[in-house]
């Protein structure tokens, strides 16, 4: 049986994980244009402008879903609150990345989203392993990954953070289906 290549539209107890849409650009810009959010990612610049959100959404909406999936995190009655994606690395398995707007931190929403996305990746995308990592100064992200079943590999990479303008120690992890 081959893996599904349709974009997922998932429901959890509190969230909907769905394809990005053009209407997400305003909320995305507002939430990412927070240095506290952007500096915990590798590729998000700070400051972050509306045209950057529009370009990102257009690019990811046209990505090959057999190789890369990016989902919007949608909280009913509030709308877009963050994003989660599986990205190709050139290696044996994709890498999970995510971010969540600051007003939604500390509520277990990203853990809920990651668990749903991993379940989908295992069941529908037929992935047996997913890589991820978190900056050493981002304990909350490490907790999200640990709660979702990721294990530390013992590898620490120095990865460039665009918002920081420098490399940050990144604790690498792996999830096995």
C-alpha positions, 0 to 999 in steps of 0.5 A: 500500500502506498503512502497518502499524498493528500494534505491532511485535515486533522481534528484533535480535542482542541485543534484543527490541523489543516492546509495553510490558506492565504487568509492565514497571512495576517495572523501569521505575520502578527504572531511570528513578528515576535522575537521570542517566537522567531528566535526559537526557529532556524529560518524565520527572520525578525522582523517579519512582514506580511509579504513574507507570510504570503510568500511562505504560504504560497510556497508551501501550498505548492510543495509536493505532499509526498515529500513535505507537509506544512499544516496550520494550527487552528484554534476554534473561535480564534483561528490560526495560531501557529504552524507545524511541518515535516520537511525533507532533509536529504536524509533517510527521514523528514524533520519536524519543525513547528512554532506557536504564537506566544499567547498560546504557549503553556497550554499543551496545544503544541504537544496535542498538535505534534501527537496528531501529526505524528499519528498521521505521519505513521498511519497515512504517510507511512513514515517510520522515523522523524527527526527533530531538534530544539535549541538548547535554550528552549526547554519548552520545545524539548518537553513537547518533543519528549511528551510526543515520544522523541528520544535524544540522539546525543547529537548537538548540532550548531544550527543557524537561527535567522532571527538570532543572526547566529548559530545556536546549539540544537539538541537533536532527537528522533521519533520511531514509529 
